[in-house]
């Protein structure tokens, strides 16, 4: 690096891109080199709010930075990241890593060949909630995850699978040390052109099973997870920051269950996006391990695409049977 502070450019000045810009501007180890967005006025506004970073055409932004944060719409991730990696820039790309597995593989290859950091923005991995859950029990036998929220127009350029469910897919994949064997999914488009509700059942090669529900047309926000393992049970209420574990030799004895106890845990939330940025900067400047690398991003994308394919197959069966009219979902 030409400077002890990492020069970071931002591609994509939308709702979440603004937050990325502010985190870079607040960092003691990085500086915002510039902002690119097809909407130049939006780029100027975000750059000004983040301390006066200039709005730049994309080639000029690449020339001005050491690393690039990509917060553009999902369909643009591959093209922007590939250009940045070919230009020798480290990349933090929002989830999903790309639109297809071939694109994800190309980005991974480019980063590996050039020895560049490629980190994928699966933000939940940097949360206090995940740290509270991770390693609390043994290998999961069954996981049930629910993530529902009221409708917002933002994010509807993709399905609820890539918008919301992919967070829990990534968490499940990080907890289950096995490949996915099969997926059975169903869903429907309710308020947008893409699926707004989805339910998927994943079976893993090692026998573990996960059921994941996502909706962006709910009346309230709810985020929960339950994990069954050979050594106990874990329940998480992410919204209220509560974790309950029932297992052998834990906490307060549970009535009528010999040898078992209950442990209730809470946590203080921290700034997950700031933690994600700090990890990215450390990976670039210090050579720290990349917590969510291209391989992790590819696994989450592969799972999301498998859910989408299964959902399409389920819809086709429903149409053939007459359960639904063609084109109604």
C-alpha positions in Angstrom: 0.0 0.0 0.0 1.2 3.5 -0.8 -0.4 4.7 2.5 -1.0 3.2 5.9 -4.7 4.1 5.4 -6.5 1.9 2.9 -8.0 4.0 0.0 -11.5 2.5 -0.5 -13.8 3.3 -3.4 -17.6 2.8 -3.3 -19.5 1.5 -6.3 -23.3 1.9 -5.6 -24.6 4.9 -3.7 -28.1 3.5 -2.9 -29.6 3.0 0.5 -27.0 0.5 1.8 -24.2 2.0 -0.2 -24.6 5.2 1.9 -24.0 3.2 5.1 -20.9 1.7 3.6 -19.6 5.1 2.7 -20.2 6.4 6.3 -18.4 3.4 7.7 -15.3 3.9 5.5 -15.3 7.6 6.4 -15.4 6.8 10.1 -12.6 4.3 10.0 -9.1 5.1 11.4 -7.5 2.7 9.0 -9.3 3.7 5.7 -10.4 6.7 3.7 -13.1 7.1 1.1 -11.4 7.7 -2.2 -14.5 8.3 -4.2 -18.1 7.2 -5.1 -19.4 5.9 -8.3 -23.1 5.5 -9.2 -25.0 5.8 -12.5 -27.0 8.5 -10.7 -24.3 11.2 -10.4 -26.4 13.3 -8.1 -26.8 10.5 -5.7 -23.1 9.8 -5.8 -22.4 13.5 -5.0 -24.9 13.5 -2.1 -23.4 10.3 -0.5 -19.8 11.5 -1.1 -20.6 14.9 0.5 -22.2 13.2 3.5 -19.2 11.0 4.0 -16.8 13.9 4.2 -16.6 15.3 0.7 -15.5 12.2 -1.3 -15.7 13.0 -5.0 -18.1 11.4 -7.4 -16.1 9.6 -10.1 -16.6 7.6 -13.3 -15.9 4.0 -12.6 -12.5 3.9 -14.4 -11.3 7.0 -12.4 -12.6 5.4 -9.2 -10.5 2.3 -9.8 -7.4 4.4 -10.4 -8.0 6.3 -7.2 -8.5 3.4 -4.8 -6.7 0.4 -3.4 -9.9 -1.5 -2.6 -13.5 -1.4 -3.7 -16.8 -1.8 -1.9 -19.6 -2.9 -4.2 -23.1 -2.1 -3.1 -24.7 -1.9 -6.5 -27.8 -4.0 -7.5 -27.0 -7.8 -7.5 -27.0 -8.1 -11.3 -24.0 -5.7 -11.5 -21.9 -7.4 -8.8 -19.9 -9.6 -11.2 -19.1 -7.0 -13.8 -17.9 -4.4 -11.2 -16.0 -6.9 -9.1 -14.3 -8.5 -12.2 -13.1 -5.1 -13.4 -11.8 -4.2 -10.0 -9.9 -7.5 -9.5 -8.4 -7.3 -13.0 -7.2 -3.8 -12.0 -5.5 -5.2 -8.9 -8.0 -4.0 -6.4 -9.2 -5.8 -3.3 -13.0 -6.2 -3.2 -15.8 -6.3 -0.6 -18.9 -7.2 -2.6 -22.4 -7.2 -1.1 -24.4 -10.5 -1.1 -25.0 -12.3 -3.3 -21.5 -12.6 -4.6 -22.8 -12.8 -8.2 -25.9 -13.8 -10.2 -24.6 -17.3 -11.3 -22.2 -19.9 -10.0 -20.0 -19.5 -13.1 -19.7 -15.8 -12.3 -18.8 -16.6 -8.7 -16.2 -19.0 -9.8 -14.6 -16.5 -12.2 -14.4 -13.9 -9.4 -12.8 -16.5 -7.0 -10.2 -17.4 -9.7 -9.4 -13.8 -10.4 -8.8 -13.0 -6.7 -6.8 -16.1 -6.1 -4.6 -15.6 -9.2 -3.9 -12.0 -8.2 -3.6 -12.7 -4.5 -6.3 -10.2 -3.7 -8.9 -10.1 -0.9 -12.4 -11.0 -2.0 -14.8 -10.7 0.8 -18.6 -11.2 0.5 -21.0 -9.1 2.6 -22.9 -11.7 4.5 -23.4 -9.2 7.4 -24.9 -11.7 9.9 -21.5 -13.4 10.3 -20.3 -10.3 12.0 -23.2 -9.8 14.3 -23.2 -10.2 18.1 -26.1 -12.7 17.6 -24.1 -15.1 15.5 -21.2 -14.9 18.0 -23.6 -15.9 20.8 -24.9 -18.9 18.8 -21.8 -20.2 17.1 -20.2 -23.1 19.0 -22.8 -23.2 21.7 -23.9 -26.8 20.9 -22.5 -29.7 19.0 -23.2 -30.6 15.4 -26.8 -29.7 14.5 -29.3 -32.4 13.7 -32.1 -30.0 12.7 -32.3 -26.2 12.3 -35.4 -24.2 11.9 -35.0 -20.5 10.9 -37.7 -17.8 10.4 -37.1 -14.3 8.9 -40.2 -12.3 8.1 -40.8 -8.5 7.8 -43.3 -6.0 6.5 -43.1 -5.1 2.8 -40.7 -2.5 1.6 -40.0 -1.6 -2.0 -36.3 -1.7 -1.4 -34.8 -5.1 -2.3 -37.6 -6.2 -4.6 -35.2 -6.2 -7.6 -34.5 -9.8 -6.5 -36.6 -12.5 -4.9 -37.0 -12.9 -1.1 -34.6 -15.8 -1.4 -31.7 -13.5 -2.4 -33.0 -10.6 -0.4 -33.7 -12.2 3.0 -33.4 -16.0 3.0 -29.8 -16.0 1.8 -28.8 -14.6 5.3 -30.2 -17.7 7.0 -28.9 -20.0 4.3 -25.4 -18.7 5.0 -25.8 -19.1 8.7 -27.1 -22.7 8.3 -24.2 -23.5 6.0 -21.8 -22.1 8.5 -23.2 -24.3 11.3 -23.6 -27.6 9.3 -20.4 -29.2 8.2 -21.8 -31.0 5.2 -22.9 -30.5 1.6 -26.6 -30.1 0.6 -28.1 -33.3 -0.7 -31.6 -32.1 -1.7 -33.9 -29.1 -1.5 -37.7 -28.9 -1.5 -39.1 -25.4 -1.6 -42.3 -23.5 -2.3 -43.1 -19.8 -2.6 -45.0 -17.1 -4.3 -44.9 -13.5 -5.6 -47.4 -11.5 -3.6 -46.5 -7.8 -3.9 -43.7 -7.7 -6.4 -42.6 -9.3 -9.6 -40.4 -11.8 -7.7 -41.2 -14.3 -4.9 -42.0 -12.5 -1.7 -42.6 -15.6 0.5 -40.6 -18.8 0.5 -40.1 -21.9 2.5 -37.3 -24.4 1.9 -36.4 -27.7 3.4 -32.7 -28.6 3.0 -31.4 -32.1 3.6 -27.6 -32.5 4.0 -25.4 -35.5 3.1 -24.7 -36.1 6.7 -28.4 -36.5 7.5 -28.9 -33.0 9.0 -32.1 -31.1 8.0 -32.9 -27.4 7.9 -36.2 -25.6 7.3 -36.0 -22.0 6.4 -39.0 -19.5 6.1 -38.6 -16.0 4.6 -41.3 -13.4 3.9 -41.2 -9.7 3.2 -45.0 -9.3 3.3 -45.6 -10.1 6.9 -47.5 -7.9 9.4 -44.5 -7.8 11.8 -40.8 -8.4 11.9 -39.7 -11.7 13.4 -36.3 -13.4 13.4 -35.9 -16.7 15.2 -33.8 -19.9 15.0 -34.1 -23.3 16.7 -31.3 -25.8 16.7 -31.6 -29.5 17.8 -28.3 -31.3 18.5 -27.3 -34.6 20.2 -26.3 -32.7 23.3 -29.3 -30.3 23.6 -31.6 -27.7 22.2 -31.0 -24.0 21.4 -33.6 -21.3 20.7 -32.8 -17.8 19.5 -35.0 -14.7 19.4 -32.8 -12.3 17.4 -35.1 -9.4 17.7 -35.2 -9.5 21.5 -31.6 -10.6 21.8 -32.4 -13.8 23.8 -30.8 -17.2 23.6 -32.0 -20.3 25.5 -30.0 -23.5 25.7 -31.2 -26.7 27.3 -28.4 -29.3 27.6 -26.6 -31.5 30.0 -24.7 -29.9 32.8 -25.9 -26.4 31.9 -27.2 -23.6 34.1 -30.3 -24.0 36.1 -31.6 -27.6 36.5 -34.7 -28.3 34.5 -37.5 -29.9 36.5 -38.1 -33.6 35.8 -35.1 -33.8 33.4 -32.3 -35.5 35.2 -28.9 -34.0 34.4 -30.2 -31.3 32.2 -30.1 -27.6 32.8 -31.3 -24.4 31.2 -29.1 -21.5 30.4 -30.5 -18.1 29.3 -28.2 -15.6 27.6 -28.6 -12.1 26.2 -26.2 -10.0 24.3 -25.5 -6.4 23.4 -25.7 -5.6 19.7 -22.8 -4.0 18.1 -22.2 -2.3 14.7 -22.1 -5.3 12.5 -21.3 -3.3 9.4 -18.4 -1.6 11.1 -17.1 -5.0 12.2 -17.4 -6.2 8.6 -15.4 -3.3 7.4 -12.8 -3.7 10.1 -12.4 -7.3 9.1 -12.0 -6.4 5.4 -9.3 -3.7 6.2 -7.5 -6.2 8.4 -7.5 -8.8 5.7 -6.0 -6.3 3.2 -3.5 -4.5 5.4 -2.6 -7.2 7.9 -3.1 -10.4 5.9 -5.8 -11.5 8.4 -8.0 -14.5 7.3 -11.1 -13.5 5.3 -14.0 -14.6 7.4 -16.6 -14.7 4.5 -14.5 -15.5 1.4 -15.5 -16.3 -2.1 -16.0 -20.0 -1.3 -18.5 -19.1 1.4 -20.3 -16.6 -0.9 -20.5 -19.3 -3.6 -22.0 -21.9 -1.1 -24.7 -19.4 -0.1 -25.4 -18.5 -3.7 -25.6 -22.2 -4.7 -28.1 -22.9 -1.9 -30.2 -19.9 -2.9 -30.3 -21.0 -6.6 -31.2 -24.5 -5.5 -34.1 -23.1 -3.5 -35.2 -21.0 -6.5 -35.0 -24.1 -8.8 -37.0 -26.2 -6.4 -39.6 -23.5 -6.0 -40.0 -23.3 -9.8 -40.4 -27.1 -10.0 -43.0 -27.0 -7.2 -45.0 -24.3 -9.0 -45.0 -26.3 -12.2 -46.4 -29.3 -10.4 -49.1 -27.1 -8.9 -50.1 -25.8 -12.3 -50.2 -29.3 -13.8 -52.4 -30.6 -10.9 -54.7 -27.6 -11.1 -53.9 -26.4 -7.6 -53.1 -23.0 -9.1 -53.7 -21.3 -12.4 -50.7 -21.0 -14.8 -48.9 -17.7 -14.1 -50.8 -17.0 -10.8 -47.7 -17.2 -8.6 
